[in-house]
Amino acid sequence: MYEENVVLCAASAYNEKYYFNDDFASLPERVQEELKIMCVLYTQDVGGVLTLEFDEEGTLQFRTEAASDDFFYDEIGSVLKIRELQRTKQELLEALETYYRVFFMQ
């Protein structure tokens, strides 16, 4: 169905915005809210931009980026925060991958 990675959601510390892909509107409201909280808190703690996206195999990837002149972006904190999220939100992330594989990869 998709030939590139598919963005699930993203948050930016630069313009203080959150994006949720409407293709996933059928996810329960609770899950959508949890994703929003997770992404926004990440950008408040670390800075930069966080994007959650599915790769061509259906694996949920955390993508981060920061402006080259952003001296407040915490690269080490970014890696640690992502590992923490992957550990503490493992059940949610695995459920999202299963959802994506069942409903989007056909």
Secondary structure, DSSP 8 states (H G I E B T S, - for coil): --SS-EEEEEEETTTTEEEE-GGGTTS-HHHHHHHHHHHHHHHHHH-SEEEEEE-TTS-EEEEEE--TT-TT--HHHHHHHHHHHHHHTHHHHHHHHHHHHHHT--
